[in-house]
Amino acid sequence: MHCPLCKTHYRPGYDLCRDCDADLVSNKEAGTEDVVLFWQSVNSSHIAQLADALRKANVPNYSRLAAGTKRPLWASSPAARLFAKEGTTGEQGQIFVLASDLHKARRVANSARIPHVE
């Protein structure tokens, strides 16, 4: 069994991914549903708020820091942290959803009114 979102492998007997809340699929079905990048932001609190809102609306999702994103050297200085917005990590956070849940996820995001930052 695999999670269609985060691709985590589970032993038989499990039916729900503990990280994404997605229904697990058999090994044969693991790659059949498309996963899409739904949201990205450098504000970790926005990522957490939206991921929580999606879970409450029963929209399975997977959030993580984007691969290959690094903080600029200046962002790690104490002075830079003083002027950073609260919750800003300097690294791009992303939320992924199943393609079949994209419309529902958009409705949840619109009602949550969380600013979208690319």
Protein Blocks (a to p, Z undefined) as FASTA:
>chain_A
ZZfklopacdehiabdfklopacddfklmmmpccddfbdcfblklmmmmmmmmmmnopac
dddddehiacdfklmpmklmmmpcehiaoiacdddddfklmmmmmmmmmmnopacdZZ
